[in-house]
Amino acid sequence: MSHDCHLMKGYKNSLHPVELTQSGLACTAAIPEMSVSTCQLKERYNQQGFLSAVPVLDNTELREARQAFNHLEREFGEEYTQYSLHNVHLQYPWVMGLAKHPHILQVVQSILGSDVILLDSRFICKYPTTPTPHPTATQAGNDAITLTSEEEVRSSEKDKQSETGLPFVAWHQDMRYWGIAGGPVLSVWLALDDSLAENGALKVIPGSHCSGMLPHQLASRPGNMLSVNQEIPEELVQTDSALLCPLLAGQMSIHDGFLVHASDPNTSQKRRCGFVIRYVPTCAYPIQDPDRPRRFHATVMASGSDQFSHFSTLL
């Protein structure tokens, strides 16, 4: 093994998402408990454009993060915390601690290199249609996810869901909104709640990051959580290849900025809350693109050093 490869312990049932089929959901074979090198992670990531079910938070860290978020929820209200807690890593030390968590950065650095910029962050929550007390988080880390018969009826509920206007995320690519060149954008979804089929877990099209930028159009279906309400036209999305990426609270998924991905509405009684963090290598730089006008006012050095100084707001 190369001296640049490091062993990462505890990847039991990791890196294997769940395949969406016409008849429901079919679990792929879970891998046995093993050590995975950072080189293997990078190879998988470059091949498929994402990794899933990567353990990050231990039980204590998860409990403290959930308590802190629940405090913000009580302070600001669910309508606000659904999507408006943007770049609060600059405001709350516990959020910065999540964004710079060593387990996250170890994986991010294996893909982007040692010099990494924290570009942007946001909490995203899909709340139950009927509010109920938030469930206790499942043990973080390596527990297997057991899918119930509830998921088997998802296909038959599709039409009904599309008429409800419940919050969902349409098929899209993150790079459609990010004016970045010179290097990749990597997105982390850190689950504070279990993220499963019934509460709207991430869906991806493996390998779609190799297709470059796809056309986007205004979405016609109500409820799209994307701020500019866009979607990739249905005929351009290979939905037959879609994979569901369920997460237990405390785990993360990561994906490339060009990966086509989406998520369905939360039709359960369980909240789905996650912390989304974007990272870039220091060689990346912002560009002036009227079609991608996003500005970056909250950039922070996540690791290493910056010899380029492309982002003037670095702390």
Buried (B, 14 or more C-beta within 10 A) or exposed (E): EEEEBBEBEBBBBBBBBBBBEEEBBEBEEBEEEEEBBBBBBBEBBEEBBBBBBBBBBEEEBBBEBBEBBBEBBEEEEEEEBBBEBBBBBBEBEBBBBBBBBEBBBBBBBBBBBEBBBBBBBBBBBBBBBEEEEBEEBBEBBBBEBEBEEEBEEBBEEEEEBBEBEBBBBBBBBBBBBBBBEBBBBBBBBBBBBBBBBBBBBBBBBBBBBEBEEBEBEEBEEEBBBBEEBBBBEEEBBEEEBBBBBBBBBBBBBBBBBBBBBBBBBBBBBBBBBBBBBBBBBBBBBBEEEEEBEBEBEBBBBBBBEBEBEBBEEBE
